[in-house]
Amino acid sequence: MYKVLRIILACGALLSAASPAHAWRCGNLFVREGVLLEGVLEYCGTPISRQTISGPAEVPKKERLVYGPEGGLYYILTFEDGVLAKVEQRREP
């Protein structure tokens, strides 16, 4: 009984340590929703692409940074008012 319980707890610990799908690893840092744009640029460096998305004044200012390729994947980071709102992975930018 205790052996089964230890196995279940070990599996739970491994799953909780895995990186979430909505994050990107930049060096030793996990870039996740809520991180500031300035921090990502400082820690991860210059992206291969940077795009500002304009809209009406009442809509949050959006910026899109593209990093990669890493293992054949590009990471698209979308910021709203300087805060990371979305992380996407794609084969093509």
HTML snippet that shows the backbone in 3Dmol.js (N, CA, C, O; Angstrom):
<script src="https://3Dmol.org/build/3Dmol-min.js"></script>
<div id="view" style="width:600px;height:400px;position:relative"></div>
<script>
const pdb = `
ATOM      1  N   MET A   1       0.817  -1.193   0.000  1.00  0.00           N
ATOM      2  CA  MET A   1       0.000   0.000   0.000  1.00  0.00           C
ATOM      3  C   MET A   1       0.866   1.265   0.000  1.00  0.00           C
ATOM      4  O   MET A   1       0.620   2.200  -0.762  1.00  0.00           O
ATOM      5  N   TYR A   2       1.888   1.276   0.871  1.00  0.00           N
ATOM      6  CA  TYR A   2       2.751   2.454   0.939  1.00  0.00           C
ATOM      7  C   TYR A   2       3.585   2.617  -0.326  1.00  0.00           C
ATOM      8  O   TYR A   2       3.893   3.738  -0.731  1.00  0.00           O
ATOM      9  N   LYS A   3       3.949   1.508  -0.944  1.00  0.00           N
ATOM     10  CA  LYS A   3       4.736   1.570  -2.176  1.00  0.00           C
ATOM     11  C   LYS A   3       3.920   2.230  -3.288  1.00  0.00           C
ATOM     12  O   LYS A   3       4.444   3.053  -4.038  1.00  0.00           O
ATOM     13  N   VAL A   4       2.650   1.875  -3.394  1.00  0.00           N
ATOM     14  CA  VAL A   4       1.770   2.474  -4.400  1.00  0.00           C
ATOM     15  C   VAL A   4       1.599   3.965  -4.126  1.00  0.00           C
ATOM     16  O   VAL A   4       1.621   4.777  -5.051  1.00  0.00           O
ATOM     17  N   LEU A   5       1.432   4.315  -2.874  1.00  0.00           N
ATOM     18  CA  LEU A   5       1.283   5.726  -2.505  1.00  0.00           C
ATOM     19  C   LEU A   5       2.534   6.523  -2.863  1.00  0.00           C
ATOM     20  O   LEU A   5       2.428   7.639  -3.371  1.00  0.00           O
ATOM     21  N   ARG A   6       3.715   5.966  -2.606  1.00  0.00           N
ATOM     22  CA  ARG A   6       4.963   6.649  -2.962  1.00  0.00           C
ATOM     23  C   ARG A   6       5.090   6.834  -4.470  1.00  0.00           C
ATOM     24  O   ARG A   6       5.558   7.877  -4.926  1.00  0.00           O
ATOM     25  N   ILE A   7       4.682   5.840  -5.246  1.00  0.00           N
ATOM     26  CA  ILE A   7       4.738   5.952  -6.713  1.00  0.00           C
ATOM     27  C   ILE A   7       3.794   7.046  -7.188  1.00  0.00           C
ATOM     28  O   ILE A   7       4.155   7.842  -8.055  1.00  0.00           O
ATOM     29  N   ILE A   8       2.608   7.093  -6.637  1.00  0.00           N
ATOM     30  CA  ILE A   8       1.638   8.131  -7.031  1.00  0.00           C
ATOM     31  C   ILE A   8       2.178   9.514  -6.684  1.00  0.00           C
ATOM     32  O   ILE A   8       2.077  10.433  -7.496  1.00  0.00           O
ATOM     33  N   LEU A   9       2.744   9.676  -5.504  1.00  0.00           N
ATOM     34  CA  LEU A   9       3.305  10.973  -5.113  1.00  0.00           C
ATOM     35  C   LEU A   9       4.487  11.367  -6.000  1.00  0.00           C
ATOM     36  O   LEU A   9       4.624  12.538  -6.357  1.00  0.00           O
ATOM     37  N   ALA A  10       5.335  10.411  -6.359  1.00  0.00           N
ATOM     38  CA  ALA A  10       6.475  10.704  -7.234  1.00  0.00           C
ATOM     39  C   ALA A  10       5.999  11.139  -8.608  1.00  0.00           C
ATOM     40  O   ALA A  10       6.548  12.080  -9.180  1.00  0.00           O
ATOM     41  N   CYS A  11       4.989  10.473  -9.146  1.00  0.00           N
ATOM     42  CA  CYS A  11       4.451  10.861 -10.456  1.00  0.00           C
ATOM     43  C   CYS A  11       3.849  12.258 -10.402  1.00  0.00           C
ATOM     44  O   CYS A  11       4.014  13.049 -11.331  1.00  0.00           O
ATOM     45  N   GLY A  12       3.153  12.556  -9.316  1.00  0.00           N
ATOM     46  CA  GLY A  12       2.580  13.892  -9.157  1.00  0.00           C
ATOM     47  C   GLY A  12       3.651  14.964  -9.100  1.00  0.00           C
ATOM     48  O   GLY A  12       3.483  16.041  -9.672  1.00  0.00           O
ATOM     49  N   ALA A  13       4.744  14.682  -8.422  1.00  0.00           N
ATOM     50  CA  ALA A  13       5.843  15.644  -8.332  1.00  0.00           C
ATOM     51  C   ALA A  13       6.476  15.883  -9.699  1.00  0.00           C
ATOM     52  O   ALA A  13       6.805  17.018 -10.043  1.00  0.00           O
ATOM     53  N   LEU A  14       6.644  14.830 -10.468  1.00  0.00           N
ATOM     54  CA  LEU A  14       7.218  14.978 -11.807  1.00  0.00           C
ATOM     55  C   LEU A  14       6.305  15.792 -12.712  1.00  0.00           C
ATOM     56  O   LEU A  14       6.776  16.650 -13.460  1.00  0.00           O
ATOM     57  N   LEU A  15       5.014  15.534 -12.651  1.00  0.00           N
ATOM     58  CA  LEU A  15       4.079  16.276 -13.489  1.00  0.00           C
ATOM     59  C   LEU A  15       4.009  17.744 -13.100  1.00  0.00           C
ATOM     60  O   LEU A  15       3.878  18.606 -13.969  1.00  0.00           O
ATOM     61  N   SER A  16       4.094  18.038 -11.823  1.00  0.00           N
ATOM     62  CA  SER A  16       4.028  19.432 -11.400  1.00  0.00           C
ATOM     63  C   SER A  16       5.292  20.196 -11.766  1.00  0.00           C
ATOM     64  O   SER A  16       5.255  21.421 -11.886  1.00  0.00           O
ATOM     65  N   ALA A  17       6.418  19.495 -11.947  1.00  0.00           N
ATOM     66  CA  ALA A  17       7.683  20.147 -12.310  1.00  0.00           C
ATOM     67  C   ALA A  17       7.786  20.395 -13.806  1.00  0.00           C
ATOM     68  O   ALA A  17       8.643  21.168 -14.234  1.00  0.00           O
ATOM     69  N   ALA A  18       6.952  19.771 -14.605  1.00  0.00           N
ATOM     70  CA  ALA A  18       6.999  19.944 -16.059  1.00  0.00           C
ATOM     71  C   ALA A  18       6.597  21.372 -16.424  1.00  0.00           C
ATOM     72  O   ALA A  18       5.790  21.991 -15.730  1.00  0.00           O
ATOM     73  N   SER A  19       7.159  21.887 -17.509  1.00  0.00           N
ATOM     74  CA  SER A  19       6.821  23.242 -17.921  1.00  0.00           C
ATOM     75  C   SER A  19       5.428  23.263 -18.539  1.00  0.00           C
ATOM     76  O   SER A  19       5.063  22.336 -19.262  1.00  0.00           O
ATOM     77  N   PRO A  20       4.649  24.301 -18.269  1.00  0.00           N
ATOM     78  CA  PRO A  20       3.314  24.386 -18.843  1.00  0.00           C
ATOM     79  C   PRO A  20       3.368  24.671 -20.333  1.00  0.00           C
ATOM     80  O   PRO A  20       4.359  25.202 -20.834  1.00  0.00           O
ATOM     81  N   ALA A  21       2.302  24.320 -21.043  1.00  0.00           N
ATOM     82  CA  ALA A  21       2.251  24.513 -22.490  1.00  0.00           C
ATOM     83  C   ALA A  21       2.200  25.997 -22.849  1.00  0.00           C
ATOM     84  O   ALA A  21       2.561  26.372 -23.965  1.00  0.00           O
ATOM     85  N   HIS A  22       1.761  26.839 -21.927  1.00  0.00           N
ATOM     86  CA  HIS A  22       1.655  28.263 -22.200  1.00  0.00           C
ATOM     87  C   HIS A  22       2.874  29.028 -21.689  1.00  0.00           C
ATOM     88  O   HIS A  22       2.760  30.171 -21.246  1.00  0.00           O
ATOM     89  N   ALA A  23       4.029  28.393 -21.755  1.00  0.00           N
ATOM     90  CA  ALA A  23       5.275  29.028 -21.336  1.00  0.00           C
ATOM     91  C   ALA A  23       6.376  28.686 -22.338  1.00  0.00           C
ATOM     92  O   ALA A  23       6.252  27.757 -23.136  1.00  0.00           O
ATOM     93  N   TRP A  24       7.447  29.458 -22.271  1.00  0.00           N
ATOM     94  CA  TRP A  24       8.597  29.235 -23.138  1.00  0.00           C
ATOM     95  C   TRP A  24       9.841  29.337 -22.279  1.00  0.00           C
ATOM     96  O   TRP A  24       9.942  30.224 -21.431  1.00  0.00           O
ATOM     97  N   ARG A  25      10.776  28.447 -22.488  1.00  0.00           N
ATOM     98  CA  ARG A  25      12.008  28.460 -21.704  1.00  0.00           C
ATOM     99  C   ARG A  25      13.064  29.279 -22.445  1.00  0.00           C
ATOM    100  O   ARG A  25      13.432  28.968 -23.578  1.00  0.00           O
ATOM    101  N   CYS A  26      13.532  30.313 -21.792  1.00  0.00           N
ATOM    102  CA  CYS A  26      14.573  31.180 -22.332  1.00  0.00           C
ATOM    103  C   CYS A  26      15.744  31.083 -21.368  1.00  0.00           C
ATOM    104  O   CYS A  26      15.721  31.692 -20.298  1.00  0.00           O
ATOM    105  N   GLY A  27      16.780  30.312 -21.745  1.00  0.00           N
ATOM    106  CA  GLY A  27      17.876  30.057 -20.820  1.00  0.00           C
ATOM    107  C   GLY A  27      17.359  29.270 -19.633  1.00  0.00           C
ATOM    108  O   GLY A  27      16.790  28.191 -19.803  1.00  0.00           O
ATOM    109  N   ASN A  28      17.549  29.798 -18.432  1.00  0.00           N
ATOM    110  CA  ASN A  28      17.046  29.146 -17.225  1.00  0.00           C
ATOM    111  C   ASN A  28      15.716  29.730 -16.759  1.00  0.00           C
ATOM    112  O   ASN A  28      15.221  29.362 -15.694  1.00  0.00           O
ATOM    113  N   LEU A  29      15.141  30.624 -17.533  1.00  0.00           N
ATOM    114  CA  LEU A  29      13.911  31.315 -17.144  1.00  0.00           C
ATOM    115  C   LEU A  29      12.723  30.758 -17.917  1.00  0.00           C
ATOM    116  O   LEU A  29      12.812  30.552 -19.127  1.00  0.00           O
ATOM    117  N   PHE A  30      11.599  30.511 -17.219  1.00  0.00           N
ATOM    118  CA  PHE A  30      10.346  30.188 -17.897  1.00  0.00           C
ATOM    119  C   PHE A  30       9.605  31.492 -18.123  1.00  0.00           C
ATOM    120  O   PHE A  30       9.241  32.181 -17.171  1.00  0.00           O
ATOM    121  N   VAL A  31       9.386  31.826 -19.374  1.00  0.00           N
ATOM    122  CA  VAL A  31       8.640  33.027 -19.727  1.00  0.00           C
ATOM    123  C   VAL A  31       7.174  32.624 -19.765  1.00  0.00           C
ATOM    124  O   VAL A  31       6.761  31.830 -20.610  1.00  0.00           O
ATOM    125  N   ARG A  32       6.390  33.176 -18.843  1.00  0.00           N
ATOM    126  CA  ARG A  32       4.980  32.822 -18.706  1.00  0.00           C
ATOM    127  C   ARG A  32       4.115  34.069 -18.769  1.00  0.00           C
ATOM    128  O   ARG A  32       4.605  35.196 -18.700  1.00  0.00           O
ATOM    129  N   GLU A  33       2.818  33.837 -18.902  1.00  0.00           N
ATOM    130  CA  GLU A  33       1.872  34.942 -18.901  1.00  0.00           C
ATOM    131  C   GLU A  33       2.071  35.790 -17.652  1.00  0.00           C
ATOM    132  O   GLU A  33       2.279  35.260 -16.560  1.00  0.00           O
ATOM    133  N   GLY A  34       2.008  37.097 -17.815  1.00  0.00           N
ATOM    134  CA  GLY A  34       2.171  38.021 -16.701  1.00  0.00           C
ATOM    135  C   GLY A  34       3.557  38.638 -16.596  1.00  0.00           C
ATOM    136  O   GLY A  34       3.756  39.575 -15.824  1.00  0.00           O
ATOM    137  N   VAL A  35       4.532  38.122 -17.371  1.00  0.00           N
ATOM    138  CA  VAL A  35       5.896  38.662 -17.355  1.00  0.00           C
ATOM    139  C   VAL A  35       5.917  39.974 -18.139  1.00  0.00           C
ATOM    140  O   VAL A  35       5.177  40.134 -19.110  1.00  0.00           O
ATOM    141  N   LEU A  36       6.759  40.900 -17.718  1.00  0.00           N
ATOM    142  CA  LEU A  36       6.841  42.200 -18.392  1.00  0.00           C
ATOM    143  C   LEU A  36       7.702  42.134 -19.654  1.00  0.00           C
ATOM    144  O   LEU A  36       8.676  41.385 -19.715  1.00  0.00           O
ATOM    145  N   LEU A  37       7.333  42.919 -20.647  1.00  0.00           N
ATOM    146  CA  LEU A  37       8.039  42.995 -21.929  1.00  0.00           C
ATOM    147  C   LEU A  37       9.502  43.352 -21.732  1.00  0.00           C
ATOM    148  O   LEU A  37      10.371  42.733 -22.346  1.00  0.00           O
ATOM    149  N   GLU A  38       9.794  44.336 -20.890  1.00  0.00           N
ATOM    150  CA  GLU A  38      11.168  44.770 -20.678  1.00  0.00           C
ATOM    151  C   GLU A  38      12.033  43.634 -20.130  1.00  0.00           C
ATOM    152  O   GLU A  38      13.195  43.490 -20.513  1.00  0.00           O
ATOM    153  N   GLY A  39      11.463  42.837 -19.239  1.00  0.00           N
ATOM    154  CA  GLY A  39      12.203  41.721 -18.665  1.00  0.00           C
ATOM    155  C   GLY A  39      12.533  40.656 -19.692  1.00  0.00           C
ATOM    156  O   GLY A  39      13.630  40.098 -19.677  1.00  0.00           O
ATOM    157  N   VAL A  40      11.592  40.368 -20.585  1.00  0.00           N
ATOM    158  CA  VAL A  40      11.827  39.377 -21.641  1.00  0.00           C
ATOM    159  C   VAL A  40      12.914  39.870 -22.581  1.00  0.00           C
ATOM    160  O   VAL A  40      13.813  39.109 -22.936  1.00  0.00           O
ATOM    161  N   LEU A  41      12.847  41.134 -22.992  1.00  0.00           N
ATOM    162  CA  LEU A  41      13.857  41.682 -23.895  1.00  0.00           C
ATOM    163  C   LEU A  41      15.237  41.689 -23.243  1.00  0.00           C
ATOM    164  O   LEU A  41      16.237  41.397 -23.898  1.00  0.00           O
ATOM    165  N   GLU A  42      15.289  42.017 -21.971  1.00  0.00           N
ATOM    166  CA  GLU A  42      16.572  42.065 -21.261  1.00  0.00           C
ATOM    167  C   GLU A  42      17.165  40.665 -21.103  1.00  0.00           C
ATOM    168  O   GLU A  42      18.360  40.472 -21.325  1.00  0.00           O
ATOM    169  N   TYR A  43      16.346  39.698 -20.723  1.00  0.00           N
ATOM    170  CA  TYR A  43      16.859  38.362 -20.428  1.00  0.00           C
ATOM    171  C   TYR A  43      17.035  37.502 -21.677  1.00  0.00           C
ATOM    172  O   TYR A  43      18.008  36.755 -21.781  1.00  0.00           O
ATOM    173  N   CYS A  44      16.100  37.602 -22.625  1.00  0.00           N
ATOM    174  CA  CYS A  44      16.103  36.712 -23.793  1.00  0.00           C
ATOM    175  C   CYS A  44      16.760  37.328 -25.014  1.00  0.00           C
ATOM    176  O   CYS A  44      17.039  36.621 -25.983  1.00  0.00           O
ATOM    177  N   GLY A  45      17.011  38.621 -24.991  1.00  0.00           N
ATOM    178  CA  GLY A  45      17.665  39.266 -26.123  1.00  0.00           C
ATOM    179  C   GLY A  45      16.699  39.737 -27.195  1.00  0.00           C
ATOM    180  O   GLY A  45      15.482  39.740 -27.010  1.00  0.00           O
ATOM    181  N   THR A  46      17.266  40.130 -28.304  1.00  0.00           N
ATOM    182  CA  THR A  46      16.497  40.678 -29.413  1.00  0.00           C
ATOM    183  C   THR A  46      15.765  39.563 -30.149  1.00  0.00           C
ATOM    184  O   THR A  46      16.374  38.555 -30.505  1.00  0.00           O
ATOM    185  N   PRO A  47      14.458  39.734 -30.382  1.00  0.00           N
ATOM    186  CA  PRO A  47      13.711  38.717 -31.130  1.00  0.00           C
ATOM    187  C   PRO A  47      14.041  38.793 -32.613  1.00  0.00           C
ATOM    188  O   PRO A  47      14.598  39.786 -33.081  1.00  0.00           O
ATOM    189  N   ILE A  48      13.692  37.733 -33.355  1.00  0.00           N
ATOM    190  CA  ILE A  48      13.917  37.772 -34.805  1.00  0.00           C
ATOM    191  C   ILE A  48      12.884  38.653 -35.495  1.00  0.00           C
ATOM    192  O   ILE A  48      13.081  39.075 -36.634  1.00  0.00           O
ATOM    193  N   SER A  49      11.771  38.932 -34.793  1.00  0.00           N
ATOM    194  CA  SER A  49      10.733  39.796 -35.341  1.00  0.00           C
ATOM    195  C   SER A  49      10.019  40.494 -34.188  1.00  0.00           C
ATOM    196  O   SER A  49       9.787  39.908 -33.130  1.00  0.00           O
ATOM    197  N   ARG A  50       9.675  41.768 -34.421  1.00  0.00           N
ATOM    198  CA  ARG A  50       8.925  42.542 -33.421  1.00  0.00           C
ATOM    199  C   ARG A  50       7.891  43.369 -34.153  1.00  0.00           C
ATOM    200  O   ARG A  50       8.219  44.121 -35.070  1.00  0.00           O
ATOM    201  N   GLN A  51       6.631  43.228 -33.741  1.00  0.00           N
ATOM    202  CA  GLN A  51       5.538  43.892 -34.442  1.00  0.00           C
ATOM    203  C   GLN A  51       4.631  44.575 -33.422  1.00  0.00           C
ATOM    204  O   GLN A  51       4.243  43.968 -32.423  1.00  0.00           O
ATOM    205  N   THR A  52       4.295  45.838 -33.677  1.00  0.00           N
ATOM    206  CA  THR A  52       3.334  46.563 -32.855  1.00  0.00           C
ATOM    207  C   THR A  52       1.996  46.548 -33.572  1.00  0.00           C
ATOM    208  O   THR A  52       1.907  46.869 -34.758  1.00  0.00           O
ATOM    209  N   ILE A  53       0.961  46.174 -32.841  1.00  0.00           N
ATOM    210  CA  ILE A  53      -0.378  46.077 -33.419  1.00  0.00           C
ATOM    211  C   ILE A  53      -1.183  47.258 -32.903  1.00  0.00           C
ATOM    212  O   ILE A  53      -1.435  47.374 -31.704  1.00  0.00           O
ATOM    213  N   SER A  54      -1.583  48.127 -33.815  1.00  0.00           N
ATOM    214  CA  SER A  54      -2.321  49.330 -33.439  1.00  0.00           C
ATOM    215  C   SER A  54      -3.821  49.072 -33.520  1.00  0.00           C
ATOM    216  O   SER A  54      -4.291  48.223 -34.278  1.00  0.00           O
ATOM    217  N   GLY A  55      -4.543  49.825 -32.724  1.00  0.00           N
ATOM    218  CA  GLY A  55      -5.992  49.737 -32.718  1.00  0.00           C
ATOM    219  C   GLY A  55      -6.558  51.002 -32.128  1.00  0.00           C
ATOM    220  O   GLY A  55      -5.834  51.976 -31.927  1.00  0.00           O
ATOM    221  N   PRO A  56      -7.868  51.000 -31.845  1.00  0.00           N
ATOM    222  CA  PRO A  56      -8.481  52.167 -31.211  1.00  0.00           C
ATOM    223  C   PRO A  56      -7.845  52.453 -29.852  1.00  0.00           C
ATOM    224  O   PRO A  56      -7.239  51.569 -29.246  1.00  0.00           O
ATOM    225  N   ALA A  57      -7.983  53.673 -29.385  1.00  0.00           N
ATOM    226  CA  ALA A  57      -7.337  54.106 -28.143  1.00  0.00           C
ATOM    227  C   ALA A  57      -7.774  53.283 -26.935  1.00  0.00           C
ATOM    228  O   ALA A  57      -6.984  53.080 -26.014  1.00  0.00           O
ATOM    229  N   GLU A  58      -9.023  52.803 -26.925  1.00  0.00           N
ATOM    230  CA  GLU A  58      -9.511  52.062 -25.758  1.00  0.00           C
ATOM    231  C   GLU A  58      -9.054  50.601 -25.734  1.00  0.00           C
ATOM    232  O   GLU A  58      -9.233  49.904 -24.735  1.00  0.00           O
ATOM    233  N   VAL A  59      -8.461  50.145 -26.845  1.00  0.00           N
ATOM    234  CA  VAL A  59      -7.952  48.767 -26.921  1.00  0.00           C
ATOM    235  C   VAL A  59      -6.514  48.743 -26.405  1.00  0.00           C
ATOM    236  O   VAL A  59      -5.729  49.629 -26.743  1.00  0.00           O
ATOM    237  N   PRO A  60      -6.153  47.742 -25.589  1.00  0.00           N
ATOM    238  CA  PRO A  60      -4.770  47.688 -25.084  1.00  0.00           C
ATOM    239  C   PRO A  60      -3.751  47.629 -26.225  1.00  0.00           C
ATOM    240  O   PRO A  60      -3.983  46.993 -27.253  1.00  0.00           O
ATOM    241  N   LYS A  61      -2.613  48.311 -26.020  1.00  0.00           N
ATOM    242  CA  LYS A  61      -1.531  48.274 -27.007  1.00  0.00           C
ATOM    243  C   LYS A  61      -0.964  46.860 -27.040  1.00  0.00           C
ATOM    244  O   LYS A  61      -0.640  46.289 -25.999  1.00  0.00           O
ATOM    245  N   LYS A  62      -0.847  46.299 -28.239  1.00  0.00           N
ATOM    246  CA  LYS A  62      -0.331  44.937 -28.387  1.00  0.00           C
ATOM    247  C   LYS A  62       0.991  44.944 -29.133  1.00  0.00           C
ATOM    248  O   LYS A  62       1.187  45.695 -30.088  1.00  0.00           O
ATOM    249  N   GLU A  63       1.891  44.087 -28.672  1.00  0.00           N
ATOM    250  CA  GLU A  63       3.155  43.847 -29.362  1.00  0.00           C
ATOM    251  C   GLU A  63       3.359  42.355 -29.485  1.00  0.00           C
ATOM    252  O   GLU A  63       2.999  41.588 -28.592  1.00  0.00           O
ATOM    253  N   ARG A  64       3.941  41.951 -30.603  1.00  0.00           N
ATOM    254  CA  ARG A  64       4.198  40.538 -30.840  1.00  0.00           C
ATOM    255  C   ARG A  64       5.683  40.347 -31.117  1.00  0.00           C
ATOM    256  O   ARG A  64       6.233  40.949 -32.039  1.00  0.00           O
ATOM    257  N   LEU A  65       6.332  39.497 -30.308  1.00  0.00           N
ATOM    258  CA  LEU A  65       7.743  39.163 -30.487  1.00  0.00           C
ATOM    259  C   LEU A  65       7.837  37.715 -30.946  1.00  0.00           C
ATOM    260  O   LEU A  65       7.084  36.859 -30.482  1.00  0.00           O
ATOM    261  N   VAL A  66       8.768  37.444 -31.864  1.00  0.00           N
ATOM    262  CA  VAL A  66       8.989  36.081 -32.341  1.00  0.00           C
ATOM    263  C   VAL A  66      10.437  35.701 -32.049  1.00  0.00           C
ATOM    264  O   VAL A  66      11.368  36.418 -32.416  1.00  0.00           O
ATOM    265  N   TYR A  67      10.612  34.554 -31.377  1.00  0.00           N
ATOM    266  CA  TYR A  67      11.925  33.991 -31.081  1.00  0.00           C
ATOM    267  C   TYR A  67      12.029  32.610 -31.727  1.00  0.00           C
ATOM    268  O   TYR A  67      11.027  31.916 -31.902  1.00  0.00           O
ATOM    269  N   GLY A  68      13.239  32.228 -32.074  1.00  0.00           N
ATOM    270  CA  GLY A  68      13.449  30.878 -32.598  1.00  0.00           C
ATOM    271  C   GLY A  68      14.288  30.929 -33.847  1.00  0.00           C
ATOM    272  O   GLY A  68      14.877  31.968 -34.144  1.00  0.00           O
ATOM    273  N   PRO A  69      14.363  29.855 -34.582  1.00  0.00           N
ATOM    274  CA  PRO A  69      13.747  28.565 -34.257  1.00  0.00           C
ATOM    275  C   PRO A  69      14.569  27.804 -33.219  1.00  0.00           C
ATOM    276  O   PRO A  69      15.798  27.873 -33.204  1.00  0.00           O
ATOM    277  N   GLU A  70      13.871  27.084 -32.364  1.00  0.00           N
ATOM    278  CA  GLU A  70      14.480  26.205 -31.377  1.00  0.00           C
ATOM    279  C   GLU A  70      13.857  24.829 -31.566  1.00  0.00           C
ATOM    280  O   GLU A  70      12.668  24.639 -31.311  1.00  0.00           O
ATOM    281  N   GLY A  71      14.650  23.886 -32.008  1.00  0.00           N
ATOM    282  CA  GLY A  71      14.121  22.549 -32.257  1.00  0.00           C
ATOM    283  C   GLY A  71      13.052  22.557 -33.335  1.00  0.00           C
ATOM    284  O   GLY A  71      12.141  21.729 -33.312  1.00  0.00           O
ATOM    285  N   GLY A  72      13.153  23.483 -34.277  1.00  0.00           N
ATOM    286  CA  GLY A  72      12.182  23.582 -35.360  1.00  0.00           C
ATOM    287  C   GLY A  72      10.945  24.387 -35.011  1.00  0.00           C
ATOM    288  O   GLY A  72      10.046  24.514 -35.842  1.00  0.00           O
ATOM    289  N   LEU A  73      10.872  24.935 -33.803  1.00  0.00           N
ATOM    290  CA  LEU A  73       9.696  25.705 -33.398  1.00  0.00           C
ATOM    291  C   LEU A  73      10.031  27.174 -33.193  1.00  0.00           C
ATOM    292  O   LEU A  73      11.111  27.526 -32.719  1.00  0.00           O
ATOM    293  N   TYR A  74       9.086  28.014 -33.558  1.00  0.00           N
ATOM    294  CA  TYR A  74       9.160  29.444 -33.283  1.00  0.00           C
ATOM    295  C   TYR A  74       8.215  29.743 -32.125  1.00  0.00           C
ATOM    296  O   TYR A  74       7.156  29.127 -32.002  1.00  0.00           O
ATOM    297  N   TYR A  75       8.604  30.689 -31.282  1.00  0.00           N
ATOM    298  CA  TYR A  75       7.778  31.072 -30.140  1.00  0.00           C
ATOM    299  C   TYR A  75       7.284  32.485 -30.359  1.00  0.00           C
ATOM    300  O   TYR A  75       8.073  33.420 -30.492  1.00  0.00           O
ATOM    301  N   ILE A  76       5.971  32.633 -30.394  1.00  0.00           N
ATOM    302  CA  ILE A  76       5.339  33.927 -30.610  1.00  0.00           C
ATOM    303  C   ILE A  76       4.784  34.399 -29.273  1.00  0.00           C
ATOM    304  O   ILE A  76       3.915  33.752 -28.689  1.00  0.00           O
ATOM    305  N   LEU A  77       5.293  35.531 -28.791  1.00  0.00           N
ATOM    306  CA  LEU A  77       4.882  36.095 -27.511  1.00  0.00           C
ATOM    307  C   LEU A  77       4.048  37.336 -27.782  1.00  0.00           C
ATOM    308  O   LEU A  77       4.525  38.269 -28.428  1.00  0.00           O
ATOM    309  N   THR A  78       2.817  37.363 -27.303  1.00  0.00           N
ATOM    310  CA  THR A  78       1.927  38.500 -27.497  1.00  0.00           C
ATOM    311  C   THR A  78       1.771  39.239 -26.171  1.00  0.00           C
ATOM    312  O   THR A  78       1.370  38.658 -25.162  1.00  0.00           O
ATOM    313  N   PHE A  79       2.095  40.528 -26.192  1.00  0.00           N
ATOM    314  CA  PHE A  79       2.020  41.381 -25.007  1.00  0.00           C
ATOM    315  C   PHE A  79       0.871  42.360 -25.156  1.00  0.00           C
ATOM    316  O   PHE A  79       0.629  42.882 -26.245  1.00  0.00           O
ATOM    317  N   GLU A  80       0.166  42.606 -24.071  1.00  0.00           N
ATOM    318  CA  GLU A  80      -0.873  43.639 -24.026  1.00  0.00           C
ATOM    319  C   GLU A  80      -0.471  44.640 -22.953  1.00  0.00           C
ATOM    320  O   GLU A  80      -0.323  44.289 -21.782  1.00  0.00           O
ATOM    321  N   ASP A  81      -0.299  45.876 -23.361  1.00  0.00           N
ATOM    322  CA  ASP A  81       0.162  46.945 -22.459  1.00  0.00           C
ATOM    323  C   ASP A  81       1.420  46.552 -21.704  1.00  0.00           C
ATOM    324  O   ASP A  81       1.550  46.851 -20.517  1.00  0.00           O
ATOM    325  N   GLY A  82       2.355  45.878 -22.388  1.00  0.00           N
ATOM    326  CA  GLY A  82       3.648  45.547 -21.815  1.00  0.00           C
ATOM    327  C   GLY A  82       3.681  44.315 -20.931  1.00  0.00           C
ATOM    328  O   GLY A  82       4.701  44.043 -20.298  1.00  0.00           O
ATOM    329  N   VAL A  83       2.574  43.554 -20.872  1.00  0.00           N
ATOM    330  CA  VAL A  83       2.492  42.348 -20.046  1.00  0.00           C
ATOM    331  C   VAL A  83       2.194  41.164 -20.951  1.00  0.00           C
ATOM    332  O   VAL A  83       1.295  41.238 -21.789  1.00  0.00           O
ATOM    333  N   LEU A  84       2.936  40.070 -20.794  1.00  0.00           N
ATOM    334  CA  LEU A  84       2.752  38.893 -21.640  1.00  0.00           C
ATOM    335  C   LEU A  84       1.364  38.303 -21.431  1.00  0.00           C
ATOM    336  O   LEU A  84       0.992  37.944 -20.314  1.00  0.00           O
ATOM    337  N   ALA A  85       0.599  38.205 -22.521  1.00  0.00           N
ATOM    338  CA  ALA A  85      -0.768  37.699 -22.474  1.00  0.00           C
ATOM    339  C   ALA A  85      -0.893  36.306 -23.090  1.00  0.00           C
ATOM    340  O   ALA A  85      -1.804  35.553 -22.745  1.00  0.00           O
ATOM    341  N   LYS A  86       0.043  35.955 -24.021  1.00  0.00           N
ATOM    342  CA  LYS A  86      -0.122  34.691 -24.742  1.00  0.00           C
ATOM    343  C   LYS A  86       1.214  34.207 -25.274  1.00  0.00           C
ATOM    344  O   LYS A  86       2.017  34.996 -25.772  1.00  0.00           O
ATOM    345  N   VAL A  87       1.452  32.893 -25.167  1.00  0.00           N
ATOM    346  CA  VAL A  87       2.650  32.262 -25.738  1.00  0.00           C
ATOM    347  C   VAL A  87       2.161  31.190 -26.707  1.00  0.00           C
ATOM    348  O   VAL A  87       1.355  30.333 -26.345  1.00  0.00           O
ATOM    349  N   GLU A  88       2.659  31.248 -27.946  1.00  0.00           N
ATOM    350  CA  GLU A  88       2.286  30.255 -28.952  1.00  0.00           C
ATOM    351  C   GLU A  88       3.547  29.603 -29.507  1.00  0.00           C
ATOM    352  O   GLU A  88       4.616  30.212 -29.538  1.00  0.00           O
ATOM    353  N   GLN A  89       3.401  28.355 -29.944  1.00  0.00           N
ATOM    354  CA  GLN A  89       4.476  27.631 -30.629  1.00  0.00           C
ATOM    355  C   GLN A  89       3.995  27.312 -32.036  1.00  0.00           C
ATOM    356  O   GLN A  89       2.861  26.873 -32.229  1.00  0.00           O
ATOM    357  N   ARG A  90       4.864  27.537 -33.018  1.00  0.00           N
ATOM    358  CA  ARG A  90       4.515  27.227 -34.407  1.00  0.00           C
ATOM    359  C   ARG A  90       5.739  26.725 -35.149  1.00  0.00           C
ATOM    360  O   ARG A  90       6.873  27.009 -34.761  1.00  0.00           O
ATOM    361  N   ARG A  91       5.506  25.985 -36.209  1.00  0.00           N
ATOM    362  CA  ARG A  91       6.602  25.522 -37.068  1.00  0.00           C
ATOM    363  C   ARG A  91       7.115  26.651 -37.954  1.00  0.00           C
ATOM    364  O   ARG A  91       8.284  26.655 -38.340  1.00  0.00           O
ATOM    365  N   GLU A  92       6.253  27.605 -38.278  1.00  0.00           N
ATOM    366  CA  GLU A  92       6.628  28.769 -39.089  1.00  0.00           C
ATOM    367  C   GLU A  92       6.207  30.024 -38.345  1.00  0.00           C
ATOM    368  O   GLU A  92       5.183  30.017 -37.662  1.00  0.00           O
ATOM    369  N   PRO A  93       6.971  31.099 -38.462  1.00  0.00           N
ATOM    370  CA  PRO A  93       6.597  32.328 -37.747  1.00  0.00           C
ATOM    371  C   PRO A  93       5.399  32.954 -38.379  1.00  0.00           C
ATOM    372  O   PRO A  93       4.933  33.996 -37.920  1.00  0.00           O
TER     373      PRO A  93
END
`;
const viewer = $3Dmol.createViewer("view");
viewer.addModel(pdb, "pdb");
viewer.setStyle({}, {cartoon: {color: "spectrum"}});
viewer.zoomTo();
viewer.render();
</script>
